[in-house]
Amino acid sequence: MFIWTGKERVTLKRAIEKYGERHQSLKLAEELGELQQALMKFMEYPEEPDRPIGLDELLERRDHLAEEIADVLIMLEQQVMMHDMGQNVALWKDIKMDRLREGL
């Protein structure tokens, strides 16, 4: 189940009201694409084999990945709120976690 602080709930609702459900759904798709790109960049080897990735670049990639994960989580929370599906998502999460646990 999703539990938001009062401040989070107000912020999520205001964003939905300001931008609209359709826009926020499209924004989720955009943010998912950005997360995919950040993950691929984080995992990729340097384009030049003789140039190792330095610690600063690795930390920058890690930070960018964290930022994109946060964006996606916020947009997902808006979807849950817009469609009032917190209990349904929680149920599916439990089912999926059980399956994962069984495979370990």
N, C-alpha and C positions, 0 to 999 in steps of 0.2 A: 504494500500500500504506500502511496505517496504522502509524505507529511511535509508540508511547507510551513515555514515560520509565517507570521502575519505579514511581515514585510515582503517576503518572497511571493506570497499569494497575491498581494496587492500589485506588485511589480509585474508578475506574469499576466494577471488580468488586464492591467492597463496597457500592456504591450499588445495583447490580443485585440482589445478595443480600439487602440490607436491604428494599428496596421491592418487588422482584419484577419479572419481565419484563413482565407485563401492565400494571402500574402505570407502568413507565417508558415503555412504548409509548404509553399514554394521555397521559402527561406530555409526550412529544414533540409530540403533536397540539396540546396546550394551548400549548406554547412556540412552535410554528409560528404559531398564531393571534396570540400576543402580538407576534411578530416582524412579522407582517403589519400589525398595528395601529401599531406603532412606525414602520414604513416609511411608511405612509400619513400619519401625523402629521408625520414628517420632511419629506415631499414636499408637504404641503398648504399652501395659501395661508391667510393669516389669515382667520378667520371674519368679521372686521369689516374691510372694504376700506380704511377710513381709518386702520387701526391696523397699521403695518408690524411685522414680526417683528424684535425686537431681537436683538443679538448674543448676549446671555445666554440667551435662549429658544432660539435656533438651536443654540448649544453644548449646551444641556440636551437638546434633541431628538436631537442627534448622539450624545451620550453614552448616551442611553436606547437608541438603535438599536444601538450597539456592544454594550451589555449583553445585549440580546435576541439578537443574532447569536451571542454567546458561549454563551448558554443553549442555543440550537438546536444549535450545534456539539457541545457536550458530550452532549446527548441523542442526536444522530446517531452519535457515537462509541460510545455504549452500544449502540445498535442494531447497529452493525457488529460489536461484540464479542459481543453476545448470540447473533447468528446466524452468527458466524464467516464473515463475508462480505467481509473486507478485500480479498482478491485479486479477487473478483468486482466490487466497487465500483471498485477501481482500474482494472480492465479497461474498465468502462463509462465511467469518467471519461476515460480515454484516447480512447475512441471518440468521446465527445461533444466533447472538446477538438479532435480532428481535424476533426470536422464544423464546429465553430466557426471553426477556422483556415481551412478551405476557403471559408467564406462571407465572409471578410474581404478 
